[in-house]
Amino acid sequence: MKPLLYLSIFFCCLRPTWAQTTLREGKDHALFIVVTDFDNWPSFPASTSDEVKRIEKELKEEYGFRTEFVLNPTRRQIIEKLLEYGERPFGPEEQLLLYFSMHGHFEEGRTGALIPKDGKLEDRTYDTWVAHPLLEELVTGIPCKHIVLALDACYSGTFGTQYRSKPEAHASRPGEDCSSRITKALQDKSRLYLTSGGVERTPTESQFAEKWLVALRRPDTDGILSYYELYAVLSEASPSPKFGDFRGHEPDGDFIFVNRNSCRPAMPGDKEKWIAREQDKNAWEEAKRLHTIEGYYDYQEEFPEGVFYAEAARAVSGLRDESEWSIAVQKDNPEAYQYYLDNVPNARYAAEARRRLRQFGGAVEDDQAETAFNASAIYLPGGIFSMGNQEGARDEKPVHEVRVDALFVDKTEVSFAAYDAFCQATRRPLPDDEGWGRGLRPVINVSWYDAVHYCNWKSEQDGFVPYYKILGRSVEADGSANGYRLPTEAEWEYIAQQAMAGVDSLEKIAWHSGNAALKTHEAGAHPGNSNPLKDVFGNVLEWCYDWYLEDYYSRIQYSEAVPLGPKRGTLKVARGGSWDMLPQALAPSRRMAYDPNTANSRIGFRCVRKGFNP
């Protein structure tokens, strides 16, 4: 009987080691390259790298991946790391996931790029950035048959060849065993990618990373997650991820994630783990069925590490919004609507709440009255005025009557403080302040395109409908929207005439070459300007919406609609003069024009919004 006893002991000793292995052990690799601390660009919160580390942990512990995590590398370190992987030997069925999380940048007509720790804000030669073609070249040179590239960065959708139709997973044959399915999936070479969005900016708090965890943790009948099944889960994220292939991909190439529970006999702990995941899934389904704040809280309390924890948090936020709005509507008074605006983050009904507040406020008594809900702007009721200057330059003639509708006008030009908040929220580079300081100084070194993007972001933050429809360098105005926008050239001149009320000399109220000391000054700081509209003249030029046409005044009829300028052109209008211009160049009728891509120390902007006509 002793031999039998020794044999039993032998198998008992082997069992724990066997339980820790999988059919794919040592064949799957993942490299995570994450930048959260930038030398020149806005930093990301620590939670950004924590999200990616959770993906790494899941792949390591549940899928048997060999992982490497590189935090805050420079451009040189990123390139050297990819070259290092290019020198590694890989077997025919080995796979490699490359996951990048950092700032991204894109300019129309040029290639996209990833921004490493030492990336400069402006880099026309891409000497400090990792351009997408360089990334593709480095990744293509890695001798691994199966590679998936994940890009969680702004404008990452400009990488590779994007698929136009929804991908489909390889179909399994009835009775096909797990090992056969893996062999079949890895038969052809794969060069695939997934991105957190398209040609757009993506939020710092990434739903892309969140959905990766959902996909990896979601129970599956065979424990195998293919590239195409992964994308099906990622497609639930906002903005919508993109997918496709790049150089070297073969048509049927795939990439698979094989869970430790796959392709092996049942092991100790499998049943408990399966039960825990089923309980998580069932509890989430029950929370969704109840669809109450208490129900979602119960789920979060029971499953603090649950697959659907973040989705539960969003559901709670939505229900609170609905509840507070319902209360405000029932009370139907100014105090209730103001409470809703002040106490509900990202309020869904903010625009309607403000509209009802305006109704309670009635007609504004004078053209300098502040609205109850926007202390940074003043209300101008609109009207007909004479535009142009018969004694001015050729492009200021002829003088003509123009009708302008009511509008709200920012008292000052957009400040660095306001614009920097936009940059940080949208992961854009901060514009240069020329060493003069930021804070309440007007933002400079921003293009016309930068300005319209800010307007749309500001609209969304304050609950208004974005005014611009932006696709790359194509920008169209939506006249029915109530969001922030740049003034038209006619509106700007109308605003300028209001700002001149009671003023006998622009030289006394404006920052110009004679008193500005060759730099900008804080908004509203000029001691001679008592008008609520500050720095309309001097300090910085202000972008207008219109394309510039020298003889436009003689071409257009102004009797009916508010003029929007020519339908096309090469230059955009800028008005008001700047810190380095002579006082006589600050006249309200003076027209200047620049390429909309121009970003210099002379130009900023101010926002307006549609008013109401009593």
C-alpha positions as CSV (number, residue, x, y, z in Angstrom):
1,M,0.0,0.0,0.0
2,K,3.0,2.3,0.5
3,P,3.5,3.0,-3.2
4,L,-0.1,4.1,-3.5
5,L,0.3,6.4,-0.5
6,Y,3.5,7.9,-2.0
7,L,1.7,8.5,-5.4
8,S,-1.2,10.3,-3.6
9,I,1.3,12.5,-1.8
10,F,3.1,13.2,-5.1
11,F,-0.1,14.4,-6.8
12,C,-1.2,16.4,-3.8
13,C,2.1,18.2,-3.9
14,L,1.8,18.9,-7.6
15,R,-1.8,20.2,-7.5
16,P,-1.2,23.7,-6.2
17,T,1.4,24.5,-8.8
18,W,-0.9,23.1,-11.6
19,A,-3.8,25.2,-10.3
20,Q,-1.8,28.4,-11.0
21,T,-1.1,27.6,-14.7
22,T,-3.2,28.0,-17.8
23,L,-2.9,26.8,-21.4
24,R,-1.6,30.3,-22.3
25,E,0.9,30.6,-19.5
26,G,3.9,32.7,-20.6
27,K,2.5,33.3,-24.1
28,D,0.6,36.6,-23.6
29,H,2.4,39.9,-22.8
30,A,1.2,43.4,-22.1
31,L,3.2,46.7,-22.0
32,F,1.5,49.7,-20.4
33,I,2.9,53.2,-21.1
34,V,1.2,55.9,-19.1
35,V,1.9,59.6,-18.7
36,T,0.1,61.6,-16.0
37,D,2.9,64.1,-15.0
38,F,3.9,66.3,-17.9
39,D,6.7,68.9,-18.0
40,N,4.7,71.3,-20.2
41,W,1.1,70.0,-20.6
42,P,-1.6,69.9,-17.9
43,S,-1.2,66.9,-15.6
44,F,-3.7,64.1,-15.2
45,P,-5.2,63.1,-11.9
46,A,-3.6,60.1,-10.2
47,S,-6.7,58.1,-10.8
48,T,-5.8,57.9,-14.5
49,S,-2.9,55.6,-13.9
50,D,-4.8,53.7,-11.2
51,E,-7.5,52.8,-13.8
52,V,-4.8,51.4,-16.1
53,K,-3.1,49.5,-13.2
54,R,-6.4,47.8,-12.6
55,I,-6.4,46.5,-16.2
56,E,-2.9,45.3,-15.7
57,K,-3.8,43.5,-12.5
58,E,-6.8,41.8,-14.2
59,L,-4.7,40.6,-17.1
60,K,-1.9,39.4,-14.8
61,E,-4.1,37.6,-12.2
62,E,-7.0,36.4,-14.3
63,Y,-5.5,35.9,-17.8
64,G,-1.9,34.9,-17.0
65,F,-0.3,37.9,-18.9
66,R,3.2,38.9,-18.3
67,T,3.0,42.6,-17.8
68,E,5.2,45.7,-17.6
69,F,4.1,49.1,-16.5
70,V,6.1,52.3,-17.5
71,L,5.0,55.5,-15.8
72,N,5.8,59.0,-17.1
73,P,8.5,58.2,-19.7
74,T,10.1,60.7,-22.0
75,R,10.0,60.4,-25.7
76,R,13.4,58.8,-25.8
77,Q,12.4,56.3,-23.2
78,I,9.2,55.3,-25.1
79,I,11.2,54.8,-28.3
80,E,13.9,52.8,-26.5
81,K,11.3,50.6,-24.8
82,L,9.6,49.8,-28.1
83,L,12.9,49.1,-29.7
84,E,13.7,46.7,-26.8
85,Y,10.5,44.8,-27.5
86,G,11.6,44.7,-31.2
87,E,14.6,42.7,-30.2
88,R,12.7,40.1,-28.1
89,P,12.0,36.6,-29.4
90,F,8.3,35.7,-29.6
91,G,6.8,32.3,-30.4
92,P,4.2,31.7,-33.2
93,E,1.2,31.9,-30.8
94,E,2.4,34.6,-28.5
95,Q,0.5,37.8,-28.2
96,L,1.4,41.4,-27.2
97,L,-0.9,44.1,-26.0
98,L,0.5,47.7,-26.1
99,Y,-1.6,50.1,-24.0
100,F,-0.9,53.9,-24.2
101,S,-2.6,56.5,-21.9
102,M,-1.5,60.1,-22.3
103,H,-2.2,63.4,-24.0
104,G,-2.7,63.3,-27.8
105,H,-2.6,66.1,-30.4
106,F,-3.8,66.6,-34.0
107,E,-3.7,69.4,-36.5
108,E,-5.7,69.4,-39.7
109,G,-3.6,68.3,-42.6
110,R,-1.0,66.7,-40.4
111,T,-0.6,63.5,-38.5
112,G,-1.7,62.8,-35.0
113,A,0.8,62.3,-32.1
114,L,1.1,61.1,-28.5
115,I,2.6,63.5,-26.0
116,P,5.3,62.0,-23.7
117,K,6.4,63.5,-20.4
118,D,8.8,65.9,-22.0
119,G,6.6,66.9,-24.9
120,K,6.6,70.6,-25.8
121,L,3.3,72.5,-26.1
122,E,4.1,73.5,-29.7
123,D,6.3,71.1,-31.8
124,R,5.8,71.6,-35.5
125,T,8.7,69.1,-36.3
126,Y,7.4,66.5,-33.8
127,D,10.9,66.3,-32.2
128,T,9.4,65.9,-28.7
129,W,6.2,64.1,-29.6
130,V,5.6,60.5,-30.8
131,A,3.9,60.9,-34.2
132,H,1.5,58.1,-35.2
133,P,3.5,57.0,-38.2
134,L,6.6,56.6,-36.0
135,L,4.5,54.7,-33.5
136,E,3.2,52.4,-36.2
137,E,6.8,51.8,-37.6
138,L,8.1,50.9,-34.1
139,V,5.2,48.6,-33.3
140,T,5.3,47.0,-36.7
141,G,8.9,46.1,-36.1
142,I,8.2,44.0,-33.1
143,P,8.5,40.3,-34.2
144,C,5.3,39.2,-32.4
145,K,2.7,37.6,-34.7
146,H,-0.3,39.0,-32.8
147,I,-0.3,42.6,-31.5
148,V,-3.1,44.9,-30.3
149,L,-2.5,48.6,-29.8
150,A,-4.8,50.4,-27.4
151,L,-4.6,54.2,-27.5
152,D,-6.4,56.2,-24.7
153,A,-5.5,59.7,-25.9
154,C,-7.1,62.6,-27.6
155,Y,-7.3,62.4,-31.4
156,S,-6.3,58.7,-31.3
157,G,-8.8,57.9,-34.0
158,T,-6.4,59.4,-36.5
159,F,-4.2,56.3,-36.2
160,G,-4.3,53.4,-38.7
161,T,-7.0,52.1,-41.1
162,Q,-10.4,52.5,-39.5
163,Y,-13.0,49.8,-40.1
164,R,-16.3,51.1,-41.4
165,S,-18.6,48.2,-40.3
166,K,-19.0,46.4,-37.0
167,P,-16.5,43.6,-36.6
168,E,-17.6,40.0,-36.1
169,A,-15.9,37.4,-34.1
170,H,-14.8,34.1,-35.5
171,A,-17.7,31.7,-35.3
172,S,-17.2,28.5,-33.2
173,R,-18.2,25.2,-34.7
174,P,-20.6,23.0,-32.6
175,G,-18.5,20.7,-30.3
176,E,-15.3,22.7,-31.0
177,D,-13.0,22.4,-28.0
178,C,-11.3,25.4,-26.4
179,S,-7.8,24.6,-27.6
180,S,-9.0,24.3,-31.2
181,R,-10.7,27.6,-31.0
182,I,-7.6,29.3,-29.8
183,T,-5.5,27.7,-32.5
184,K,-8.0,28.8,-35.1
185,A,-8.1,32.4,-33.8
186,L,-4.4,32.7,-33.9
187,Q,-3.8,31.2,-37.3
188,D,-3.3,34.5,-39.1
189,K,-1.1,37.5,-38.3
190,S,-2.8,40.4,-36.5
191,R,-2.0,44.1,-36.2
192,L,-5.1,45.6,-34.6
193,Y,-5.8,48.8,-32.7
194,L,-8.5,50.2,-30.4
195,T,-8.8,53.9,-29.6
196,S,-10.7,55.9,-26.9
197,G,-12.3,58.1,-29.6
198,G,-12.1,59.5,-33.1
199,V,-10.8,62.9,-34.3
200,E,-11.8,64.5,-31.0
201,R,-10.7,65.3,-27.5
202,T,-11.5,62.7,-24.9
203,P,-12.2,63.2,-21.2
204,T,-9.4,62.7,-18.6
205,E,-11.7,60.3,-16.6
206,S,-11.7,57.6,-19.3
207,Q,-14.7,55.4,-19.9
208,F,-12.4,53.6,-22.3
209,A,-10.4,52.1,-19.4
210,E,-13.5,51.5,-17.4
211,K,-15.0,49.4,-20.2
212,W,-11.8,47.4,-20.6
213,L,-12.4,46.2,-17.0
214,V,-16.0,45.5,-17.7
215,A,-15.1,43.3,-20.7
216,L,-12.3,41.5,-18.9
217,R,-14.5,40.8,-15.8
218,R,-17.7,40.0,-17.6
219,P,-18.5,36.2,-17.2
220,D,-18.4,34.3,-20.4
221,T,-19.5,30.8,-21.3
222,D,-16.0,29.7,-22.5
223,G,-13.8,32.2,-20.8
224,I,-12.3,33.5,-24.1
225,L,-12.6,37.2,-25.0
226,S,-11.7,38.0,-28.6
227,Y,-10.7,41.3,-30.0
228,Y,-14.1,41.7,-31.6
229,E,-16.0,40.8,-28.4
230,L,-13.8,43.3,-26.5
231,Y,-14.8,46.0,-29.0
232,A,-18.5,45.2,-28.5
233,V,-18.1,46.1,-24.9
234,L,-15.9,49.1,-25.5
235,S,-18.4,50.5,-28.0
236,E,-20.7,51.3,-25.0
237,A,-18.2,54.0,-23.9
238,S,-18.6,57.7,-24.7
239,P,-17.1,59.1,-26.8
240,S,-17.4,56.1,-29.2
241,P,-14.1,54.2,-29.5
242,K,-12.7,53.4,-33.0
243,F,-11.1,50.2,-34.2
244,G,-9.1,49.0,-37.2
245,D,-5.8,47.5,-38.4
246,F,-2.4,48.8,-39.4
247,R,0.6,47.7,-41.5
248,G,1.1,43.9,-41.6
249,H,-2.4,42.7,-40.6
250,E,-3.9,39.7,-42.3
251,P,-7.6,39.6,-43.0
252,D,-8.6,36.9,-40.5
253,G,-6.1,37.9,-37.8
254,D,-7.5,38.0,-34.2
255,F,-6.3,38.6,-30.7
256,I,-7.8,36.6,-27.7
257,F,-7.8,37.0,-24.0
258,V,-8.0,33.5,-22.4
259,N,-9.2,33.5,-18.8
260,R,-7.5,31.2,-16.3
261,N,-10.8,29.3,-16.0
262,S,-10.7,28.3,-19.7
263,C,-9.3,25.2,-21.3
264,R,-8.6,23.2,-18.2
265,P,-10.4,21.1,-15.7
266,A,-12.2,22.7,-12.8
267,M,-9.9,23.8,-10.0
268,P,-10.3,24.7,-6.3
269,G,-11.9,28.1,-6.0
270,D,-13.4,28.1,-9.5
271,K,-16.9,27.5,-8.2
272,E,-16.6,30.3,-5.6
273,K,-15.2,32.8,-8.2
274,W,-18.0,31.9,-10.7
275,I,-20.6,32.3,-8.0
276,A,-19.2,35.7,-6.9
277,R,-19.3,36.9,-10.5
278,E,-22.8,35.7,-11.0
279,Q,-23.9,37.4,-7.8
280,D,-22.3,40.6,-9.0
281,K,-24.1,40.3,-12.4
282,N,-27.5,39.4,-10.8
283,A,-27.2,42.2,-8.2
284,W,-26.6,44.7,-11.0
285,E,-29.6,43.4,-13.0
286,E,-31.7,43.8,-9.9
287,A,-30.5,47.4,-9.3
288,K,-31.3,48.3,-12.9
289,R,-34.8,46.7,-12.5
290,L,-35.5,48.8,-9.4
291,H,-33.8,51.9,-10.9
292,T,-33.8,53.8,-7.6
293,I,-31.0,55.7,-5.9
294,E,-31.3,53.3,-2.9
295,G,-31.1,50.3,-5.2
296,Y,-27.9,51.5,-6.9
297,Y,-26.4,52.4,-3.5
298,D,-27.2,48.9,-2.2
299,Y,-25.3,47.4,-5.2
300,Q,-22.3,49.7,-4.6
301,E,-22.2,48.8,-0.9
302,E,-22.4,45.0,-1.5
303,F,-19.9,45.1,-4.4
304,P,-17.4,48.0,-3.9
305,E,-15.1,46.3,-6.5
306,G,-18.0,45.3,-8.7
307,V,-17.8,45.3,-12.5
308,F,-20.7,47.8,-12.7
309,Y,-19.7,50.2,-9.8
310,A,-19.0,53.2,-12.1
311,E,-22.2,52.6,-14.1
312,A,-24.1,52.6,-10.8
313,A,-22.6,56.0,-9.9
314,R,-23.7,57.5,-13.2
315,A,-27.2,56.1,-12.7
316,V,-27.4,57.7,-9.2
317,S,-26.3,61.1,-10.7
318,G,-29.0,60.9,-13.4
319,L,-31.8,60.0,-10.9
320,R,-30.8,62.8,-8.6
321,D,-31.0,65.2,-11.5
322,E,-34.5,64.0,-12.4
323,S,-35.6,64.2,-8.8
324,E,-34.3,67.7,-8.2
325,W,-35.7,69.0,-11.5
326,S,-39.1,67.5,-10.7
327,I,-39.2,69.3,-7.4
328,A,-38.2,72.6,-9.1
329,V,-41.0,72.2,-11.7
330,Q,-43.6,71.4,-8.9
331,K,-42.6,74.5,-6.9
332,D,-42.2,76.6,-10.1
333,N,-40.6,79.7,-8.6
334,P,-37.3,81.4,-9.1
335,E,-35.8,80.1,-5.8
336,A,-36.5,76.5,-6.8
337,Y,-34.9,76.8,-10.3
338,Q,-31.9,78.6,-8.8
339,Y,-31.5,75.9,-6.2
340,Y,-31.5,73.3,-9.0
341,L,-28.8,75.1,-10.9
342,D,-26.6,75.6,-7.8
343,N,-26.9,72.1,-6.4
344,V,-27.0,69.6,-9.3
345,P,-23.7,68.9,-10.9
346,N,-23.8,68.9,-14.8
347,A,-27.5,69.6,-14.6
348,R,-29.4,68.1,-17.5
349,Y,-32.1,70.7,-17.5
350,A,-29.9,73.8,-16.9
351,A,-30.9,75.5,-20.1
352,E,-34.6,75.2,-19.3
353,A,-34.1,76.3,-15.7
354,R,-32.4,79.4,-17.0
355,R,-35.1,80.1,-19.5
356,R,-37.7,79.9,-16.8
357,L,-35.6,82.2,-14.6
358,R,-35.6,84.7,-17.4
359,Q,-39.4,84.5,-17.6
360,F,-39.8,85.2,-13.9
361,G,-37.4,88.1,-14.2
362,G,-39.4,89.7,-17.0
363,A,-38.0,92.4,-19.4
364,V,-34.7,93.8,-18.5
365,E,-35.1,97.5,-17.5
366,D,-32.0,98.9,-19.2
367,D,-29.3,97.9,-21.6
368,Q,-26.7,97.6,-18.8
369,A,-28.7,95.4,-16.5
370,E,-27.0,92.1,-15.4
371,T,-29.0,89.0,-15.7
372,A,-29.9,87.1,-12.5
373,F,-28.0,84.0,-13.7
374,N,-24.9,85.4,-15.3
375,A,-23.1,88.1,-13.4
376,S,-20.2,88.2,-15.8
377,A,-22.3,89.4,-18.7
378,I,-24.5,92.4,-19.5
379,Y,-27.7,92.4,-21.6
380,L,-28.0,94.5,-24.7
381,P,-31.6,94.7,-26.1
382,G,-30.6,95.0,-29.8
383,G,-31.7,97.5,-32.4
384,I,-30.7,99.3,-35.6
385,F,-27.4,101.3,-35.8
386,S,-25.2,102.8,-38.4
387,M,-22.2,100.6,-39.2
388,G,-18.9,101.8,-40.9
389,N,-17.1,105.1,-41.2
390,Q,-17.4,107.2,-44.3
391,E,-14.1,108.9,-43.3
392,G,-12.3,105.7,-42.6
393,A,-10.4,103.1,-44.7
394,R,-11.8,101.7,-47.9
395,D,-13.1,98.5,-46.2
396,E,-15.1,100.6,-43.7
397,K,-17.3,102.1,-46.5
398,P,-20.1,102.7,-47.2
399,V,-21.9,103.5,-43.9
400,H,-25.1,101.4,-43.7
401,E,-27.8,100.6,-41.2
402,V,-27.7,97.2,-39.5
403,R,-30.2,95.4,-37.3
404,V,-28.7,93.5,-34.3
405,D,-30.8,91.2,-32.1
406,A,-30.7,91.2,-28.4
407,L,-27.7,89.5,-26.8
408,F,-25.8,88.9,-23.7
409,V,-22.2,90.1,-23.8
410,D,-19.3,89.1,-21.6
411,K,-18.1,92.2,-19.7
412,T,-14.5,91.3,-20.3
413,E,-12.4,89.3,-22.7
414,V,-12.0,85.6,-21.8
415,S,-9.2,85.3,-19.2
416,F,-6.4,82.9,-18.8
417,A,-8.1,81.5,-15.7
418,A,-11.2,80.6,-17.7
419,Y,-9.3,79.3,-20.7
420,D,-6.9,77.3,-18.6
421,A,-9.8,75.5,-17.0
422,F,-11.0,74.6,-20.5
423,C,-7.6,73.3,-21.4
424,Q,-7.3,71.1,-18.3
425,A,-10.8,69.7,-18.7
426,T,-10.2,68.8,-22.4
427,R,-6.6,67.9,-22.2
428,R,-5.4,70.7,-24.4
429,P,-2.0,72.4,-24.1
430,L,-2.0,75.7,-22.2
431,P,-1.3,78.7,-24.4
432,D,1.8,80.7,-23.7
433,D,1.4,83.9,-21.6
434,E,4.7,85.5,-22.9
435,G,5.9,85.7,-19.3
436,W,3.3,88.4,-18.5
437,G,1.2,86.3,-16.2
438,R,-2.1,84.4,-16.4
439,G,-5.1,84.7,-14.0
440,L,-7.3,87.6,-15.0
441,R,-5.2,88.7,-18.0
442,P,-7.0,88.1,-21.3
443,V,-5.9,84.8,-22.9
444,I,-3.6,85.2,-25.8
445,N,-1.9,82.9,-28.3
446,V,-5.3,81.3,-29.2
447,S,-6.5,80.8,-32.8
448,W,-10.0,81.4,-34.1
449,Y,-10.5,77.6,-34.0
450,D,-9.4,77.5,-30.3
451,A,-12.0,80.2,-29.6
452,V,-14.9,78.4,-31.1
453,H,-14.0,75.2,-29.3
454,Y,-13.9,77.1,-26.0
455,C,-17.4,78.5,-26.8
456,N,-18.9,75.0,-27.3
457,W,-17.2,73.7,-24.1
458,K,-18.4,76.6,-22.1
459,S,-21.9,76.1,-23.4
460,E,-21.9,72.5,-22.3
461,Q,-20.5,73.4,-18.9
462,D,-23.3,76.0,-18.3
463,G,-26.1,73.8,-19.7
464,F,-26.7,75.6,-23.0
465,V,-26.9,74.2,-26.5
466,P,-23.5,74.5,-28.3
467,Y,-23.7,77.1,-31.0
468,Y,-21.1,75.6,-33.4
469,K,-21.1,72.3,-35.3
470,I,-17.4,71.5,-35.6
471,L,-15.8,68.8,-37.8
472,G,-12.1,69.3,-38.2
473,R,-11.6,72.7,-39.7
474,S,-15.3,72.9,-40.8
475,V,-17.3,75.2,-38.5
476,E,-21.0,75.9,-39.0
477,A,-23.2,78.2,-36.9
478,D,-26.5,76.9,-35.5
479,G,-28.7,80.0,-35.3
480,S,-31.3,78.2,-33.1
481,A,-28.8,77.3,-30.4
482,N,-28.5,79.4,-27.2
483,G,-24.8,78.7,-26.4
484,Y,-21.8,80.9,-26.2
485,R,-20.3,82.1,-29.5
486,L,-18.1,84.8,-31.0
487,P,-19.9,88.0,-32.0
488,T,-20.5,88.7,-35.6
489,E,-18.6,91.7,-37.0
490,A,-21.8,93.7,-36.9
491,E,-22.5,92.7,-33.3
492,W,-19.0,93.6,-32.3
493,E,-19.3,97.1,-33.7
494,Y,-22.7,97.5,-32.0
495,I,-21.1,96.4,-28.7
496,A,-18.3,98.9,-29.3
497,Q,-20.7,101.8,-29.8
498,Q,-22.3,100.9,-26.5
499,A,-18.9,100.7,-24.8
500,M,-18.1,104.3,-26.1
501,A,-21.2,105.8,-24.4
502,G,-20.0,109.1,-22.7
503,V,-16.4,108.7,-23.9
504,D,-14.7,111.5,-25.7
505,S,-11.3,109.8,-26.2
506,L,-10.5,106.1,-26.6
507,E,-6.9,107.0,-25.5
508,K,-8.2,107.6,-22.0
509,I,-10.0,104.2,-21.5
510,A,-7.9,101.7,-23.4
511,W,-4.5,99.9,-23.1
512,H,-2.5,100.8,-26.2
513,S,1.1,101.4,-27.3
514,G,1.4,104.6,-25.3
515,N,0.4,103.2,-21.8
516,A,0.5,99.4,-21.9
517,A,4.2,99.0,-21.3
518,L,4.3,96.4,-24.2
519,K,2.1,93.8,-22.5
520,T,-1.5,92.9,-21.7
521,H,-3.2,93.9,-18.4
522,E,-5.8,92.3,-16.2
523,A,-9.4,92.6,-17.4
524,G,-11.1,95.8,-16.4
525,A,-8.0,97.2,-14.7
526,H,-7.8,100.4,-16.7
527,P,-8.5,103.2,-14.3
528,G,-10.2,105.4,-16.9
529,N,-12.9,103.0,-18.0
530,S,-16.1,103.1,-15.9
531,N,-18.3,101.4,-18.5
532,P,-19.5,97.9,-17.6
533,L,-18.0,96.7,-20.9
534,K,-14.3,96.5,-20.3
535,D,-11.4,96.5,-22.7
536,V,-13.5,96.5,-25.9
537,F,-10.8,98.8,-27.2
538,G,-7.1,97.9,-26.7
539,N,-5.5,95.3,-24.5
540,V,-6.1,92.5,-27.1
541,L,-7.8,92.3,-30.5
542,E,-11.0,90.2,-30.4
543,W,-11.9,87.4,-32.9
544,C,-15.2,87.8,-34.7
545,Y,-17.2,85.1,-36.4
546,D,-17.1,86.5,-39.9
547,W,-14.8,85.8,-42.8
548,Y,-13.2,89.0,-44.0
549,L,-14.0,90.5,-47.4
550,E,-12.7,94.0,-48.2
551,D,-15.7,95.2,-50.2
552,Y,-18.3,93.3,-48.3
553,Y,-20.2,96.4,-47.1
554,S,-21.0,97.3,-50.7
555,R,-22.1,93.8,-51.6
556,I,-24.7,92.9,-49.0
557,Q,-28.2,94.1,-48.2
558,Y,-28.8,94.6,-44.4
559,S,-32.4,95.5,-44.3
560,E,-33.7,92.1,-43.0
561,A,-31.4,89.6,-41.3
562,V,-28.5,90.2,-38.9
563,P,-25.4,89.9,-41.2
564,L,-23.2,86.8,-40.7
565,G,-20.5,87.9,-43.2
566,P,-19.3,86.2,-46.3
567,K,-20.0,82.4,-46.6
568,R,-16.3,81.7,-47.3
569,G,-12.9,83.3,-47.2
570,T,-9.3,82.8,-46.1
571,L,-9.1,85.4,-43.2
572,K,-11.2,86.0,-40.1
573,V,-12.1,89.4,-38.8
574,A,-10.5,90.7,-35.6
575,R,-11.6,94.0,-34.0
576,G,-10.7,96.4,-31.2
577,G,-7.0,97.0,-31.4
578,S,-4.3,95.7,-29.0
579,W,-1.7,96.7,-26.5
580,D,0.9,97.5,-29.2
581,M,-1.3,99.6,-31.4
582,L,-1.6,103.4,-31.6
583,P,-4.7,104.9,-30.0
584,Q,-6.1,106.0,-33.4
585,A,-6.1,102.4,-34.6
586,L,-8.6,101.5,-31.9
587,A,-11.6,103.1,-33.6
588,P,-14.8,101.0,-33.5
589,S,-15.1,100.8,-37.3
590,R,-11.5,99.7,-37.8
591,R,-11.4,96.3,-39.5
592,M,-8.5,93.8,-39.2
593,A,-8.2,90.2,-40.5
594,Y,-6.0,87.2,-39.8
595,D,-5.7,83.6,-40.9
596,P,-7.9,81.6,-38.5
597,N,-4.9,79.5,-37.5
598,T,-3.1,82.5,-36.2
599,A,-2.3,82.5,-32.5
600,N,-0.2,85.4,-31.3
601,S,0.2,87.8,-28.3
602,R,-2.1,90.4,-29.8
603,I,-5.4,88.4,-30.2
604,G,-7.9,87.1,-27.7
605,F,-11.7,87.0,-27.7
606,R,-14.9,87.6,-25.8
607,C,-18.1,85.6,-25.9
608,V,-21.7,86.6,-26.5
609,R,-25.0,84.7,-26.3
610,K,-28.4,85.0,-27.8
611,G,-30.6,87.4,-25.8
612,F,-34.4,87.6,-25.5
613,N,-36.5,90.3,-27.2
614,P,-39.0,91.8,-24.7
